[in-house]
């Protein structure tokens, strides 16, 4: 048995390479489909969150503000994903496309569905904002943050996080003594 061609190291390597190459072609076909689906999802989710915010804003500016925060965070993540998709397109031999398509699933909660945002029954609309220093209703509902604003907010968050870590470090040292 050990003298058969498939039992020798060179033969095993050749067989492994052959089967990996066969599987790679199948995987490329599947990834081309999945990349297209990701691009579609990113676009549809963006639209979905915008519409939800617009629908909720008249009844609950505070909830609309929370949707805006989620939208901004998702936008940063989505931009990161788009950059990776563009890197994939540049790969030699890429045969797919990243142009968004049309999603077939339009059920409630799907990113392609038409949002019907409603306030939960436990939430009572508040006529004034209880938060001091929070944006007004007009600012929440009508203004979109620019990329520069988002970068400034991100830098502020990083500074706050660094300061918090420094305070925690000081507390840990003081507990040790």
N, C-alpha and C positions, 0 to 999 in steps of 0.2 A: 504494500500500500504506500509506503513512504517513497517509492520510486515513481509514482504516478505524477504527471505534470502539475495537477492541482494541489499536490501535497508539498511541493517545493516552494520556498519563500517567494521566488520570482513569479511563479504561477499564482500564488495566493494574492500577491500585490496586484497583478494584472486583473484578476477576477474582482477584487475589491474596487479597483479603479473603474472597471466596466459598470458594475452595479451602481456605484455612486454617480457616475455620469448619467446613467439612465434615470435615476431618481432625481438628479438635478434638473433635468428637462421638465419633469412633472412638477417639481417645486417652483420653477420659474413661471410656468403657466398659472399655478395657483397664486403666487405672489403678485403677478400682474393684475389678477382680479382683486385681491385684497388691497393693494395700493390704491386702486380706483375707488374701492369702497371707503377707505379711510378718507380720501379727499372729499368724497361726497358727504360723509358724516360730518367732517369739520365745517363745511359750508352750511349744512342744514342745521347743525346745533347752534351756530352763530345766529342764524335767522330766528330760530325757535326762542332763544333767550331774549332777543330784542323784542319780539312780539309779546312775550310774557310780561316783560317789564312795562311795555306801553299799556297793556291791558290792566295791570294791577295798579299802576301809578295813581289814577283818579281816586280809587277806593282806599289805598294804603300806601302813601309815599314811603313809609318806613320799610315795608316789605319790598317795594320796588327798588329801594336802595340796596337791600340785601341781594336781590336778583342782579343788580348792577355790579356789586362786588364779585359775585360768582361769575358773571359774564366777563369781567376784567381778568380775573384769575384764569379762566378757561381760555381767554384770548391770548394770554401770554404762553400758556401751554400749547395752544394750537399753532401759534407762530413758530414755536420750537419744532413741532411735528412737521410743519410745512418746510422748514429748512432741511430737515432730514429727508423729506420726500424729494426735494430739489437735488440733494446729494445723490439720492438713488437714481434719479433721471440721468445724472452725469456719468453713471457707471458704464463702462464699455459693454455692449451687448444688451442694454436695457431695451426691452421690446414692448413695455406697457405704456400707460398714459396716466397722468395725474389730474386730468380735467375731470371735475365733478360730474357725475351722472345724475340720473333720476332714481330716487329710492322708491321701492315698491311697498315697503311697510309704512303704513300711515295710521296705525292704531294709536290710541290714546297714550301719550307719553313718548312716542317715537319722535326722533328728531325731525322727521319729515311731516309729522302730523300738524294740523292746524291747531294752534294752542287755544284752549278755552279756559284761560286762567281765572280762577275763582278764589275768593278769600275763604279760608277755613271758617266754619261757623263759630269757632271760639274767638276769632279775631273780631274786635269791634273797631270800626273805622274811628280814628282819632283826628279831631279837627286841627290840632296843633302838635308840633313836634316836641316831645318831652326831652329831647337831647339838646343840651347846650353845645353850640359849636358845630352841629351837624349841618349839612347843606340844606337849603330851603327846598320846598316842594318843586319850585320852578327849576332849580339847578339839578335836582335829581332826575326829573322827568325829561328835560329838554336838552341838557348839555351832554356831550360825549367827551370823554377824556382824550386828550391828544397823546401821541406816543411819548412826547417830552414829559407830560404830566405823569404818565404811568411810570416812566423811568425815575422821576423825582420821588414818587411815592415808594417805589421799590428801594431806592437808596435810603430813604427815611426809615423804612422797615428794617433794613440791614443795620443801620446805626442803632436803632432801638434794641434790636436783638443783641448786638455786640455789647451795648451798655448793660443789658440784662444779664448776659453771661459774665461780665466783669463783676457785677454786684453779687451774683451767685458764687463766684470764685472767692470774693472777699468774705462772704458769709461762711463758706466752707472752711477757710483758713481760720476765721475767728472762732468757729466751733471746735477746731482742733486744739486751740490754746487754752 
